[in-house]
Amino acid sequence: MKLGALLLVGAGGFLGAITRYVVGTGVSHRWGASWPYGTFLINITGCFAIAFFLTLVSERITVSPNWRYFFPTGFVGAYTTFSTFEYETLRLVEDGAWVRALSYVVSSVIVGFVAVLLAAWLARRL
């Protein structure tokens, strides 16, 4: 492994984790915590960001391979929260909120996939 690649992943991860914290807490303060709005928004925007970036650099423009270390692996890897998504689903189920848990899982999967489709479509049209 190259030290430069590790540092780029780490720098991206640092920024992605901070962004995750800011977005997650901001959304929770704004919309409350009865449903995991912050994690949902983070997962959907993370789906969009990774699909947009990887489609763009795979099909439309050429960038340094370093950007692949920094952005999709580092930044988006730290920003998205799938493990948190799963844990929050468990908490909803354990609290007896089956309808909220199911709506969270179904909407996250469907809206996340729509975000990926939209991002790929948009990146191909730039």
C-alpha positions in Angstrom: 0.0 0.0 0.0 1.1 3.5 -0.8 1.4 6.0 2.1 -0.1 8.7 -0.2 -3.2 6.6 -0.8 -3.6 6.0 2.9 -3.3 9.7 3.7 -5.9 10.6 1.0 -8.3 8.0 2.4 -7.7 9.3 5.9 -8.2 13.0 4.9 -11.4 12.2 3.0 -12.6 10.1 6.0 -11.8 12.9 8.4 -13.9 15.4 6.3 -16.7 12.8 5.7 -17.0 12.0 9.4 -17.2 15.7 10.3 -19.8 16.2 7.6 -21.8 13.2 8.8 -21.8 14.6 12.3 -22.9 18.1 11.2 -25.7 16.9 8.9 -26.9 14.3 11.3 -27.1 16.5 14.4 -28.5 19.4 12.3 -31.3 17.3 10.9 -32.1 15.8 14.3 -32.4 19.3 15.9 -34.6 20.5 13.0 -36.9 17.5 12.5 -36.6 15.5 15.8 -35.5 12.0 16.5 -38.8 10.0 16.3 -37.6 8.7 12.9 -34.0 8.6 11.8 -34.2 11.5 9.4 -30.5 12.4 9.7 -29.3 9.0 8.9 -31.8 8.7 6.1 -30.7 12.0 4.5 -27.0 11.0 4.9 -27.5 7.6 3.3 -29.5 9.1 0.3 -27.1 11.9 -0.3 -24.2 9.5 0.1 -25.8 7.2 -2.6 -26.2 10.2 -4.8 -22.6 11.5 -4.3 -20.8 8.2 -4.9 -22.9 7.3 -8.0 -22.4 10.8 -9.4 -18.7 10.9 -8.8 -17.9 7.4 -10.0 -20.1 7.7 -13.1 -18.6 11.0 -13.9 -15.0 9.9 -13.6 -15.6 6.5 -15.3 -17.5 7.8 -18.3 -17.1 11.5 -18.7 -13.9 13.0 -17.3 -10.4 11.9 -16.4 -9.1 12.6 -13.0 -6.1 11.6 -10.9 -6.6 8.2 -9.3 -6.0 10.0 -6.0 -9.5 11.4 -6.2 -10.8 7.8 -6.0 -9.0 7.3 -2.7 -10.1 10.7 -1.3 -13.7 10.9 -2.3 -15.6 7.6 -2.7 -13.4 5.6 -0.3 -12.5 8.2 2.3 -15.2 10.9 2.3 -18.2 8.9 1.3 -17.1 5.9 3.2 -17.0 7.9 6.4 -20.0 10.0 5.6 -22.5 7.2 4.9 -24.0 5.4 7.8 -25.3 2.0 6.8 -24.3 0.4 10.1 -26.1 3.2 12.0 -29.1 2.6 9.7 -29.2 -1.1 10.7 -28.8 -0.3 14.4 -31.6 2.4 14.3 -33.9 -0.1 12.6 -33.2 -2.6 15.4 -34.0 0.1 18.0 -37.3 0.9 16.3 -38.2 -2.8 16.2 -37.2 -3.3 19.9 -39.3 -0.3 20.8 -42.3 -1.9 19.1 -42.4 0.6 16.3 -42.7 -2.0 13.5 -44.4 0.3 11.0 -41.8 3.0 11.5 -39.0 0.4 11.1 -40.5 -1.0 8.0 -41.1 2.4 6.4 -37.5 3.4 7.2 -36.0 0.3 5.6 -38.3 0.4 2.5 -37.9 4.1 1.9 -34.1 4.0 2.4 -33.7 1.3 -0.1 -36.1 2.7 -2.7 -35.1 6.4 -2.4 -31.4 5.4 -2.2 -31.7 3.5 -5.5 -33.5 6.4 -7.1 -30.7 8.7 -6.0 -28.2 6.4 -7.6 -30.2 6.3 -10.9 -30.6 10.1 -10.8 -26.9 10.7 -10.1 -25.7 8.4 -12.9 -28.2 10.0 -15.3 -27.1 13.5 -14.4 -23.4 12.7 -14.5 -23.8 11.3 -18.1 -25.4 14.5 -19.2 -22.7 16.9 -18.1 
